[in-house]
Amino acid sequence: MGAILFYIFESTLCLTVLYFLFRLFFRRDTLFRTNRLLLLIGTAACTLLPLMQIDVSQYTPLQLPVATVRNLLTEKETGVADAGEGTGKEYMSERTDTFSGGTEEGNVMKEPRGSVMSAISVIVLLSGCYLLGALVVFCFLLLSTIRMYRLVRRFPAHEYGEYKLVICPEKIVSFSWGNTIVLSQEDYEKNPGEILLHEQMHLQHRHTLDLLWMECLVILHWFNPAAWLLMRELREVHEYEADNSVINHGIDATQYQLLLVKKSVGTRLYSMACGFNHSKLKNRITMMLKRRTNNWARLKLLLFVPVAAGTLYAFARPEVKKTMEQVMTPVEVKQGQIPQSELVQLEAFFKQKAEDAAREKKVCQTDKKSGTIHSFFVNMNNKMMLNQKLIKEYDVATLSTRLTDLLRAEYQKYAKGELNYSTYLLVRYDRGSSSDAITSYLRTIKDSYLQVRGEISEQLGGISEARLDSVFPILVHFGESKVYSSKYKTATDISLPIQISLFSGGSAGPVLKNPSLREVEQSLKEYKATTGSDNFAVSLKLDKDVAMGVVEDVKEVIRNTLYDK
């Protein structure tokens, strides 16, 4: 339901932009058919644009607000039975002395896990309010339609060309719907020609279909003022179009306008019908008297090209390959045998750099003060903590600035002899963190290290990569992800958005698509028994933006089953 709410949110933004553009640039034009098509096609496009997806290299300030709402509504881990548990607990980033000789007291990084109401309960509450509102609006429109239908059925219908004409003895506002025109007895006796022609024009232009579409839109967006205002604008365009057709059929404009003034007092009973005096009288008369808009004004429609492009850009997400391929062996994840995702490449990069630093024998105990271990943590909402300082989700620009400044300061200490080696960065994340976010953050961390190393290389006259690994090594280590309850483990009996390909002795084996953890374990045991080999490789493909906890659980099942680890 969270994904549906986020779709509604995006389409709401689109409808709001459409309304303001129409109001500013098109409302005063006399190109009634163009304006009508603009409102119909525009509202349809507003429902389709959120379904389109483009990728960007990383989030920009334009996309951050949308990303924040996306995370609030849709960011939850697959298989979590009760995400509300753990409320009030705190995220901890434990300081460790594994990489330094001294024993330092652990620093604590804290962030409230949630408010009194958990994320899932908020989504349930929002969903309930939305569905209740949609149901109320639907019932109101249904009641209006039933009342209109009963009125039409109460009185005999007469053939009027290809339409049906119903004469109502009660004092009502004349209207049309479908292929039926309903006139009051008074209107039929005093002004049958003008009013009948006006309602006939409504039916001839098929305005009923327009209203049906707008009513459906209003049911979906009952809470959005822009949806109601767009429906009002369309009703006014309908009246302008019908009035213009009446004048073009030879009806005297002055007499017709006087009739409008006379009939302006009245109450509209049926929200889904086209009525003779539905629109504002002043606006209708103004449009009849106004000079015709030049056809070149249609070029203003080109405004929607950059607006649509900007909207798609605002809805974009960081580019991460649609699959994440990871190859695991009994000892470690193999690299280079199967094309790897960016996330795996980044993890391999940091691992290789740590090994390069170890070969240079920079990680050792000496008399000098050892380097500091800095902490970087990502919570389940993808918010970051760099040394207990909060960075909002996907704000990689701030992360880059802070980390780059931190690394420069650490190098200055090293250059002055205050530190024996450069800083360590301990990376940890919550199981609910998204793979998209982790990839984006690791990419930023890598870029920050490379930027500082480039500056150091220039200062030292262009030294080699190996020398850089000695002077300022890249020491990024990954800690265990945070787990607060067994309920935060992926359920074993639900289908996961993964594909597992098995390889043995260089030969491709079976492919498991969307299995549960239990099915993965069973299939792997059968495959191991069938091949009788211990030389396995596994390719794990994950859908975009999968929770990192799912990745870890699948890896754990594979290691425990194939490699008895």
Backbone torsions as a table, in degrees:
resi	resn	phi	psi	omega
1	MET	NA	-30.0	178.9
2	GLY	-60.9	-38.1	178.8
3	ALA	-65.2	-37.5	178.1
4	ILE	-66.5	-42.0	178.4
5	LEU	-62.7	-38.1	179.0
6	PHE	-68.8	-37.0	174.8
7	TYR	-61.0	-44.1	178.1
8	ILE	-61.1	-40.6	178.4
9	PHE	-60.4	-46.2	-179.4
10	GLU	-65.4	-43.5	179.4
11	SER	-67.5	-28.8	175.1
12	THR	-63.6	-43.7	176.4
13	LEU	-60.2	-42.3	180.0
14	CYS	-63.0	-44.7	179.9
15	LEU	-63.2	-37.9	178.7
16	THR	-64.1	-44.3	177.6
17	VAL	-62.4	-43.3	179.4
18	LEU	-59.5	-44.2	-178.1
19	TYR	-62.6	-45.8	-178.1
20	PHE	-66.7	-36.9	176.9
21	LEU	-65.3	-43.7	178.7
22	PHE	-63.7	-43.0	-178.9
23	ARG	-63.1	-39.2	-175.7
24	LEU	-79.8	-37.9	-167.7
25	PHE	-116.3	-16.6	-170.7
26	PHE	-125.5	-18.6	-169.3
27	ARG	-62.6	-33.0	-175.5
28	ARG	-89.7	-0.8	179.7
29	ASP	-75.5	151.3	176.7
30	THR	-98.0	14.5	174.8
31	LEU	-85.3	75.1	-169.3
32	PHE	-64.6	-42.2	-179.3
33	ARG	-65.2	-39.4	177.9
34	THR	-62.9	-44.8	179.6
35	ASN	-64.2	-36.9	178.7
36	ARG	-65.2	-46.9	178.5
37	LEU	-64.0	-36.5	178.3
38	LEU	-60.3	-45.3	-179.1
39	LEU	-67.0	-39.7	-178.8
40	LEU	-71.2	-50.0	-179.4
41	ILE	-68.6	-37.1	-179.7
42	GLY	-63.3	-44.9	179.1
43	THR	-66.9	-36.6	176.3
44	ALA	-64.4	-40.9	178.7
45	ALA	-64.3	-34.3	179.3
46	CYS	-65.0	-26.3	177.2
47	THR	-84.8	-18.1	-177.3
48	LEU	-98.6	-31.7	-177.6
49	LEU	-55.4	-42.7	179.6
50	PRO	-63.1	-18.8	180.0
51	LEU	-82.2	-13.7	178.4
52	MET	-88.4	146.6	-175.4
53	GLN	-135.5	128.9	172.0
54	ILE	-121.7	158.1	-177.9
55	ASP	-110.8	146.9	174.2
56	VAL	-127.0	164.8	-178.3
57	SER	-66.9	-39.4	177.3
58	GLN	-160.9	163.8	-177.9
59	TYR	-66.5	144.1	173.7
60	THR	-115.8	167.7	179.5
61	PRO	-55.1	-29.2	179.5
62	LEU	-66.5	-31.8	-175.9
63	GLN	-92.8	-14.4	-175.1
64	LEU	-61.6	-44.4	179.4
65	PRO	-60.8	-41.7	179.6
66	VAL	-66.1	-40.4	179.0
67	ALA	-63.2	-36.6	178.9
68	THR	-62.6	-46.4	179.3
69	VAL	-65.1	-39.4	178.3
70	ARG	-58.1	-45.0	-178.9
71	ASN	-65.5	-40.2	-179.1
72	LEU	-64.7	-35.5	-174.4
73	LEU	-92.9	-29.1	-171.2
74	THR	-120.7	-12.3	-172.6
75	GLU	-81.2	94.2	172.6
76	LYS	-146.8	152.2	-172.9
77	GLU	-80.1	139.4	177.5
78	THR	-59.6	129.9	174.1
79	GLY	86.1	4.4	179.2
80	VAL	-76.7	123.9	-177.3
81	ALA	-80.3	-36.0	-176.4
82	ASP	-148.7	92.0	-179.5
83	ALA	-73.0	-9.8	179.5
84	GLY	-72.6	-22.4	-179.7
85	GLU	-68.7	143.0	-176.2
86	GLY	98.6	-1.1	177.6
87	THR	-62.3	132.1	-179.5
88	GLY	93.4	-13.1	175.8
89	LYS	-78.2	170.0	-173.7
90	GLU	-124.7	149.4	173.8
91	TYR	-79.3	133.6	180.0
92	MET	-121.7	133.7	171.7
93	SER	-114.9	104.9	-172.9
94	GLU	-80.0	132.6	175.6
95	ARG	-78.9	132.7	-177.6
96	THR	-123.6	150.7	179.4
97	ASP	-106.1	22.7	-178.5
98	THR	-59.5	-37.7	-172.5
99	PHE	-100.4	3.2	179.0
100	SER	-132.2	160.1	-175.8
101	GLY	-78.5	-27.3	-176.2
102	GLY	-83.4	170.2	174.9
103	THR	-114.7	109.8	-177.9
104	GLU	-107.4	148.3	179.3
105	GLU	-71.6	135.7	-175.1
106	GLY	-64.5	137.6	173.6
107	ASN	-90.6	149.4	-175.8
108	VAL	-113.3	132.3	174.5
109	MET	-114.0	120.0	-170.8
110	LYS	-121.7	144.0	171.1
111	GLU	-153.2	131.8	-179.8
112	PRO	-57.9	134.7	-178.7
113	ARG	-73.2	-31.3	-179.9
114	GLY	-172.9	174.0	176.4
115	SER	-89.6	-168.9	-178.2
116	VAL	-60.9	-33.5	179.7
117	MET	-101.5	128.3	-176.1
118	SER	-73.7	167.6	-177.0
119	ALA	-61.0	-42.6	-177.4
120	ILE	-67.9	-39.6	-179.3
121	SER	-66.9	-32.2	176.1
122	VAL	-65.4	-42.8	178.8
123	ILE	-63.9	-40.3	177.8
124	VAL	-63.0	-41.7	179.3
125	LEU	-64.4	-46.1	178.7
126	LEU	-62.2	-41.6	179.8
127	SER	-63.2	-42.6	179.5
128	GLY	-63.3	-43.9	178.6
129	CYS	-63.7	-42.1	-179.7
130	TYR	-62.9	-47.9	-178.3
131	LEU	-65.8	-36.9	178.5
132	LEU	-64.7	-44.9	178.2
133	GLY	-62.6	-42.6	178.9
134	ALA	-62.9	-38.5	179.3
135	LEU	-66.4	-39.9	179.1
136	VAL	-63.4	-46.2	179.8
137	VAL	-64.0	-42.1	178.3
138	PHE	-60.6	-43.9	179.6
139	CYS	-63.7	-39.3	178.3
140	PHE	-61.9	-46.2	180.0
141	LEU	-67.6	-37.8	177.1
142	LEU	-64.1	-41.6	177.7
143	LEU	-62.2	-41.7	178.5
144	SER	-62.6	-40.2	179.9
145	THR	-67.4	-40.0	179.2
146	ILE	-64.3	-42.6	178.9
147	ARG	-62.3	-41.8	178.7
148	MET	-65.3	-42.6	-179.7
149	TYR	-63.0	-41.5	179.1
150	ARG	-63.8	-39.3	179.1
151	LEU	-63.0	-44.2	-179.6
152	VAL	-64.3	-36.8	-177.3
153	ARG	-75.9	-18.8	-176.6
154	ARG	-74.0	-23.6	-174.4
155	PHE	-123.8	150.8	-176.5
156	PRO	-66.3	145.6	178.9
157	ALA	-102.3	139.1	179.3
158	HIS	-113.5	147.7	177.1
159	GLU	-73.5	131.3	178.2
160	TYR	-136.0	84.0	-174.7
161	GLY	66.1	-128.8	178.5
162	GLU	-88.2	4.3	-178.6
163	TYR	-115.7	170.7	175.0
164	LYS	-107.9	139.4	-179.1
165	LEU	-117.5	125.3	179.1
166	VAL	-115.5	124.7	178.1
167	ILE	-100.4	119.7	-176.6
168	CYS	-106.0	121.9	179.6
169	PRO	-69.0	-17.6	179.5
170	GLU	-76.2	160.8	179.9
171	LYS	-85.7	98.3	-179.5
172	ILE	-129.1	168.9	173.1
173	VAL	-86.0	126.9	-178.7
174	SER	-63.2	143.4	-178.8
175	PHE	-152.9	173.0	177.9
176	SER	-138.1	151.7	-179.4
177	TRP	-159.4	131.0	-179.6
178	GLY	64.9	-111.8	175.2
179	ASN	-121.0	24.9	-176.1
180	THR	-121.1	135.0	173.9
181	ILE	-111.4	129.0	179.4
182	VAL	-116.0	119.5	178.8
183	LEU	-118.9	146.1	172.4
184	SER	-75.1	156.8	179.7
185	GLN	-58.6	-36.6	-179.2
186	GLU	-65.4	-46.1	179.8
187	ASP	-65.1	-37.9	-178.1
188	TYR	-66.9	-32.8	-178.1
189	GLU	-83.5	-35.5	-172.7
190	LYS	-96.7	-42.6	-175.3
191	ASN	-136.1	58.1	-175.3
192	PRO	-68.4	-36.8	-173.3
193	GLY	-64.4	-56.5	-175.1
194	GLU	-65.3	-45.3	-175.6
195	ILE	-71.0	-41.0	177.4
196	LEU	-61.7	-42.2	179.6
197	LEU	-65.4	-40.0	179.0
198	HIS	-60.9	-47.9	-179.6
199	GLU	-68.4	-33.3	177.2
200	GLN	-64.0	-36.2	178.4
201	MET	-66.1	-36.7	175.5
202	HIS	-58.1	-46.6	-178.3
203	LEU	-70.4	-36.4	-179.1
204	GLN	-64.7	-36.0	178.8
205	HIS	-85.2	1.7	177.5
206	ARG	57.4	45.9	179.0
207	HIS	-68.2	-22.7	179.5
208	THR	-59.6	-42.0	-179.9
209	LEU	-63.0	-38.3	177.2
210	ASP	-59.9	-44.7	-177.3
211	LEU	-68.1	-35.0	176.6
212	LEU	-60.5	-44.6	179.1
213	TRP	-63.0	-44.9	-178.6
214	MET	-66.8	-34.0	177.2
215	GLU	-65.7	-39.8	176.5
216	CYS	-62.4	-40.4	179.4
217	LEU	-64.0	-40.6	-179.4
218	VAL	-67.6	-34.3	176.6
219	ILE	-62.4	-42.9	179.7
220	LEU	-70.9	-32.7	-175.8
221	HIS	-119.8	45.5	-176.8
222	TRP	-61.1	-27.4	-177.1
223	PHE	-86.0	-8.7	-172.7
224	ASN	-97.7	112.2	179.2
225	PRO	-57.9	-31.6	-178.6
226	ALA	-61.8	-36.6	180.0
227	ALA	-65.0	-44.2	178.5
228	TRP	-66.5	-39.0	179.7
229	LEU	-68.6	-36.4	176.7
230	LEU	-65.7	-37.6	176.6
231	MET	-65.3	-38.4	177.0
232	ARG	-64.7	-41.5	177.9
233	GLU	-61.6	-40.6	179.5
234	LEU	-65.7	-39.0	177.0
235	ARG	-60.9	-41.4	179.2
236	GLU	-65.5	-41.0	177.1
237	VAL	-61.9	-38.5	176.4
238	HIS	-58.0	-45.6	-179.3
239	GLU	-66.2	-40.9	177.7
240	TYR	-61.2	-42.3	-178.5
241	GLU	-66.7	-42.3	178.4
242	ALA	-66.6	-43.4	178.0
243	ASP	-60.1	-43.6	-179.6
244	ASN	-62.9	-38.9	178.3
245	SER	-67.9	-37.2	177.7
246	VAL	-62.6	-46.3	179.1
247	ILE	-62.5	-40.2	-180.0
248	ASN	-66.9	-19.4	177.3
249	HIS	-85.9	6.8	173.1
250	GLY	99.1	2.5	177.3
251	ILE	-70.2	136.6	-179.9
252	ASP	-63.7	124.5	-174.7
253	ALA	-63.4	-41.1	-177.7
254	THR	-65.0	-47.0	179.2
255	GLN	-63.3	-36.2	-179.8
256	TYR	-67.3	-39.0	178.7
257	GLN	-67.9	-37.9	176.0
258	LEU	-62.9	-37.1	178.0
259	LEU	-65.2	-38.4	177.4
260	LEU	-61.5	-41.6	179.2
261	VAL	-62.8	-41.4	-178.2
262	LYS	-65.1	-37.1	-175.1
263	LYS	-94.8	7.5	-174.8
264	SER	-71.0	-21.0	179.8
265	VAL	-89.1	121.2	-179.3
266	GLY	167.0	165.3	-178.7
267	THR	-116.6	132.1	177.3
268	ARG	-84.6	125.0	-175.4
269	LEU	-97.8	-24.4	-169.7
270	TYR	-122.7	109.6	-171.9
271	SER	-68.4	-21.8	-174.2
272	MET	-97.1	2.9	-176.5
273	ALA	-102.4	159.8	174.0
274	CYS	-93.3	118.7	-175.8
275	GLY	-111.9	159.3	-176.1
276	PHE	-66.3	-35.1	-177.6
277	ASN	-121.9	41.0	-179.1
278	HIS	-71.5	-35.2	-172.8
279	SER	-92.4	167.3	179.4
280	LYS	-66.9	130.5	-175.0
281	LEU	-60.0	-46.1	-177.5
282	LYS	-60.3	-43.2	-179.8
283	ASN	-63.8	-39.8	-178.2
284	ARG	-67.0	-43.3	179.1
285	ILE	-67.3	-39.8	178.2
286	THR	-59.6	-42.2	-179.2
287	MET	-67.5	-33.8	178.0
288	MET	-69.3	-31.7	-177.6
289	LEU	-90.2	-15.0	-173.3
290	LYS	-72.5	146.8	176.0
291	ARG	-66.4	141.6	-176.6
292	ARG	-63.5	137.1	178.9
293	THR	-72.5	138.1	178.4
294	ASN	-63.9	143.3	-179.1
295	ASN	-62.8	-22.9	178.5
296	TRP	-64.3	-17.1	179.2
297	ALA	-63.5	-18.3	178.1
298	ARG	-64.0	-19.7	177.9
299	LEU	-62.3	-19.0	177.0
300	LYS	-62.7	-18.9	177.5
301	LEU	-61.3	-22.8	179.1
302	LEU	-64.6	-16.8	176.2
303	LEU	-58.5	-27.8	-175.8
304	PHE	-75.0	-16.4	178.9
305	VAL	-65.4	-55.9	177.8
306	PRO	-66.6	-31.0	179.2
307	VAL	-65.8	-44.7	178.1
308	ALA	-63.9	-40.5	178.9
309	ALA	-64.0	-42.6	178.5
310	GLY	-64.3	-37.3	178.5
311	THR	-65.5	-44.8	177.6
312	LEU	-61.8	-38.1	179.2
313	TYR	-65.9	-38.8	178.7
314	ALA	-65.7	-29.2	179.8
315	PHE	-89.0	-1.0	-174.8
316	ALA	-69.2	161.1	178.6
317	ARG	-128.4	157.1	-178.9
318	PRO	-58.7	143.2	-178.3
319	GLU	-74.1	116.7	172.9
320	VAL	-133.2	134.9	-178.3
321	LYS	-53.7	142.3	-173.1
322	LYS	-65.8	-15.4	175.3
323	THR	-129.0	153.1	178.7
324	MET	-119.4	108.3	-174.8
325	GLU	-102.4	123.4	-178.1
326	GLN	-130.1	133.4	-178.2
327	VAL	-113.8	127.0	-175.6
328	MET	-121.2	142.1	176.3
329	THR	-120.4	174.5	-179.8
330	PRO	-57.9	-26.5	-176.8
331	VAL	-100.7	-44.9	-173.4
332	GLU	-157.9	176.3	175.5
333	VAL	-76.9	124.3	178.6
334	LYS	-74.4	145.6	179.3
335	GLN	-117.7	141.5	170.3
336	GLY	90.8	-10.5	-179.3
337	GLN	-79.9	-36.3	177.9
338	ILE	-128.2	142.0	-179.9
339	PRO	-52.5	129.3	-173.6
340	GLN	-101.8	153.4	174.5
341	SER	-74.4	169.2	179.7
342	GLU	-63.0	-37.0	179.9
343	LEU	-61.2	-46.1	179.9
344	VAL	-65.8	-39.6	178.9
345	GLN	-62.1	-40.4	179.4
346	LEU	-66.3	-43.8	177.7
347	GLU	-61.1	-41.2	178.8
348	ALA	-65.9	-36.6	179.1
349	PHE	-61.6	-48.6	-178.7
350	PHE	-66.8	-36.1	178.4
351	LYS	-65.6	-43.4	-179.6
352	GLN	-64.5	-39.6	-179.9
353	LYS	-66.7	-36.3	176.8
354	ALA	-65.7	-38.2	177.2
355	GLU	-67.3	-38.4	177.3
356	ASP	-62.0	-40.7	179.4
357	ALA	-65.8	-38.3	179.0
358	ALA	-65.0	-37.7	178.8
359	ARG	-65.8	-28.5	177.2
360	GLU	-80.4	0.2	177.0
361	LYS	58.2	39.2	178.9
362	LYS	-89.0	-20.5	-177.9
363	VAL	-93.0	93.0	-177.9
364	CYS	-154.4	164.6	-179.6
365	GLN	-91.7	129.1	177.4
366	THR	-135.4	-175.6	179.8
367	ASP	-75.8	-19.8	-179.6
368	LYS	-76.5	161.1	178.5
369	LYS	-65.4	132.9	-177.6
370	SER	-75.9	160.6	-177.3
371	GLY	-68.9	161.5	-178.0
372	THR	-85.4	144.7	173.5
373	ILE	-99.1	113.1	178.8
374	HIS	-94.7	150.6	-175.4
375	SER	-112.1	140.5	174.7
376	PHE	-133.4	120.2	-175.5
377	PHE	-129.1	143.1	177.5
378	VAL	-122.0	126.2	-178.4
379	ASN	-91.5	-177.5	-173.7
380	MET	-67.9	-17.8	176.0
381	ASN	-96.4	10.5	177.7
382	ASN	69.5	16.3	171.8
383	LYS	-78.6	148.7	-174.4
384	MET	-110.1	154.7	171.6
385	MET	-132.3	117.0	174.1
386	LEU	-111.5	108.0	-175.5
387	ASN	52.8	52.2	176.6
388	GLN	65.7	12.0	177.0
389	LYS	-106.7	124.1	-173.9
390	LEU	-72.9	138.5	171.6
391	ILE	-128.5	128.9	-175.5
392	LYS	-68.1	159.9	-172.5
393	GLU	-59.6	137.6	176.3
394	TYR	64.7	11.1	178.5
395	ASP	-86.0	72.1	-175.8
396	VAL	-71.1	-22.2	178.1
397	ALA	-64.7	-45.4	178.0
398	THR	-65.8	-41.4	177.5
399	LEU	-59.2	-44.6	-179.3
400	SER	-62.1	-45.1	-178.3
401	THR	-63.1	-48.0	-176.7
402	ARG	-67.1	-43.5	-177.4
403	LEU	-69.1	-39.7	178.9
404	THR	-62.4	-44.2	177.5
405	ASP	-62.7	-39.2	179.6
406	LEU	-63.9	-44.6	-178.8
407	LEU	-66.6	-38.4	177.4
408	ARG	-62.2	-44.0	179.8
409	ALA	-63.2	-39.7	179.3
410	GLU	-65.3	-38.8	179.3
411	TYR	-66.0	-38.0	179.0
412	GLN	-61.3	-39.6	176.9
413	LYS	-64.1	-41.5	179.4
414	TYR	-64.7	-42.1	-178.2
415	ALA	-65.1	-31.3	179.6
416	LYS	-83.1	-2.0	179.4
417	GLY	85.0	10.3	-178.8
418	GLU	-78.7	-24.9	179.7
419	LEU	-123.5	150.2	179.5
420	ASN	-82.0	-31.2	-179.5
421	TYR	-150.9	171.0	-175.1
422	SER	-74.2	178.3	-171.9
423	THR	-77.9	150.3	169.5
424	TYR	-96.1	148.2	173.5
425	LEU	-122.3	115.1	179.2
426	LEU	-94.2	115.6	-176.2
427	VAL	-101.0	127.7	175.4
428	ARG	-138.1	153.4	178.9
429	TYR	-144.7	159.5	176.4
430	ASP	-79.1	152.6	178.7
431	ARG	-62.0	-23.2	179.8
432	GLY	-86.6	-3.7	178.3
433	SER	-62.1	144.9	-178.1
434	SER	-85.6	148.8	178.9
435	SER	-64.2	-33.7	176.6
436	ASP	-59.7	-48.0	-177.2
437	ALA	-65.0	-46.3	-179.0
438	ILE	-60.1	-42.0	178.4
439	THR	-61.2	-45.4	-179.9
440	SER	-62.3	-41.2	-178.0
441	TYR	-70.0	-42.3	179.4
442	LEU	-64.9	-36.7	176.3
443	ARG	-61.3	-41.3	179.6
444	THR	-66.6	-41.0	178.3
445	ILE	-61.5	-44.9	178.5
446	LYS	-60.3	-46.1	-179.4
447	ASP	-61.9	-37.3	179.8
448	SER	-65.7	-44.3	177.0
449	TYR	-60.9	-45.7	-178.3
450	LEU	-64.8	-35.9	178.9
451	GLN	-64.5	-47.2	-179.5
452	VAL	-66.1	-41.0	178.3
453	ARG	-63.4	-35.1	175.9
454	GLY	-64.0	-40.7	178.3
455	GLU	-65.3	-39.7	179.3
456	ILE	-65.0	-40.9	179.7
457	SER	-61.1	-40.5	177.9
458	GLU	-65.3	-41.1	-179.9
459	GLN	-63.5	-33.6	-177.1
460	LEU	-95.7	11.9	174.3
461	GLY	83.9	26.2	175.5
462	GLY	80.5	62.3	-177.9
463	ILE	-83.6	166.4	-176.6
464	SER	-75.6	167.6	178.3
465	GLU	-63.1	-40.6	-180.0
466	ALA	-63.3	-40.1	177.8
467	ARG	-65.4	-37.9	177.0
468	LEU	-62.5	-38.8	178.0
469	ASP	-63.1	-24.7	178.2
470	SER	-84.3	-41.9	-176.2
471	VAL	-76.6	-46.1	-176.3
472	PHE	-142.4	79.0	-176.2
473	PRO	-70.2	155.0	174.3
474	ILE	-92.2	105.8	-176.2
475	LEU	-116.5	87.5	178.1
476	VAL	-116.0	122.2	-178.9
477	HIS	-122.1	150.2	-176.4
478	PHE	-109.3	122.7	176.4
479	GLY	-89.0	173.2	178.7
480	GLU	-67.4	145.4	178.8
481	SER	-71.5	157.6	-177.4
482	LYS	-78.0	136.7	177.2
483	VAL	-138.2	129.2	-174.5
484	TYR	-111.5	-19.4	-176.5
485	SER	-161.0	156.1	176.9
486	SER	-63.3	-21.2	179.4
487	LYS	-71.5	-12.6	177.5
488	TYR	-88.0	2.3	172.7
489	LYS	-82.7	148.5	179.5
490	THR	-65.7	133.5	179.1
491	ALA	-62.7	143.7	-174.0
492	THR	-84.4	-11.6	-172.7
493	ASP	-114.6	15.3	178.2
494	ILE	-111.6	149.3	179.4
495	SER	-70.7	137.6	-178.4
496	LEU	-109.6	148.0	180.0
497	PRO	-77.3	64.0	-176.1
498	ILE	-135.5	163.6	170.6
499	GLN	-137.4	125.9	-177.3
500	ILE	-114.0	123.9	176.0
501	SER	-111.1	131.0	-176.7
502	LEU	-105.5	143.2	178.8
503	PHE	-134.7	140.7	177.6
504	SER	-142.4	122.6	179.3
505	GLY	59.8	32.7	179.0
506	GLY	84.3	-4.1	-180.0
507	SER	-102.6	141.3	179.6
508	ALA	-75.0	138.3	178.3
509	GLY	-109.4	-155.1	-178.1
510	PRO	-70.0	160.9	178.1
511	VAL	-119.5	126.3	179.1
512	LEU	-103.4	120.6	-178.7
513	LYS	-110.7	126.5	178.1
514	ASN	50.7	48.3	178.8
515	PRO	-85.0	165.4	168.8
516	SER	-88.1	168.8	179.0
517	LEU	-61.9	-36.5	179.4
518	ARG	-66.0	-40.4	178.4
519	GLU	-67.6	-35.4	176.5
520	VAL	-61.5	-47.2	-178.8
521	GLU	-61.8	-44.9	-179.3
522	GLN	-64.6	-44.2	-178.6
523	SER	-65.7	-39.5	179.7
524	LEU	-66.6	-39.4	177.9
525	LYS	-62.9	-42.7	179.1
526	GLU	-64.6	-40.9	-179.3
527	TYR	-66.6	-40.4	179.6
528	LYS	-65.4	-41.3	179.2
529	ALA	-67.8	-34.9	-178.3
530	THR	-71.3	-44.5	-176.8
531	THR	-78.5	-31.9	-178.3
532	GLY	63.5	25.2	-177.3
533	SER	-118.5	155.6	175.3
534	ASP	-107.9	1.5	-178.0
535	ASN	-96.8	87.0	-175.8
536	PHE	-113.4	152.1	166.9
537	ALA	-135.9	143.3	-176.1
538	VAL	-129.2	128.8	174.4
539	SER	-103.9	119.9	-178.4
540	LEU	-110.6	114.5	179.8
541	LYS	-107.4	126.8	-177.6
542	LEU	-118.5	143.5	174.8
543	ASP	-63.5	164.2	-178.3
544	LYS	-63.6	139.8	172.4
545	ASP	63.5	42.9	176.4
546	VAL	-84.3	146.0	177.5
547	ALA	-62.5	139.6	-177.6
548	MET	-65.8	-25.5	176.9
549	GLY	-62.7	-35.8	177.3
550	VAL	-64.5	-41.7	178.7
551	VAL	-58.9	-46.5	-178.1
552	GLU	-65.2	-41.2	-178.2
553	ASP	-66.5	-39.8	178.1
554	VAL	-65.3	-41.8	177.1
555	LYS	-60.3	-41.5	-178.0
556	GLU	-63.8	-42.0	178.4
557	VAL	-63.3	-41.8	-179.5
558	ILE	-63.9	-46.6	-178.9
559	ARG	-64.8	-44.2	-178.2
560	ASN	-66.9	-34.0	-175.6
561	THR	-83.0	-48.4	-175.3
562	LEU	-82.8	-36.6	-169.6
563	TYR	-114.3	2.0	178.1
564	ASP	52.7	45.7	-178.7
565	LYS	-103.2	NA	NA
